[in-house]
């Protein structure tokens, strides 16, 4: 495991989900900007890593949703080379990533502190 991964897994499950929500939020704010299209793949990869690292620490309800989210993020990552040139698809990713960010933040419980 890398130092980055070690640091991440030492955080509480709530903070792990908070980090995932933040990365998804960055995807949402960057996806529509043509100048930021090269930044999307690393952010998608980071989100996928966060899900992998936190999955076993989450309740079963969040666990299933995170697995589904992982599938969707992989589909976006694998098709980004072709979809990044389409303004409508970039807008779709932006809207979806914002929704996912809000959902993951809700799962984290950080909003209730």
Buried (B, 14 or more C-beta within 10 A) or exposed (E): EEEEEEEBBEBEBBBBBBBBBBBBBBBBBBBBEEEBBEBBBEBBBBBBBBBEBBBEBBEEEBBEBBEEBBEBBBEBBEEBEEBBEEEEBBEBBBEBBBEBBBBBBBBBBBEEE
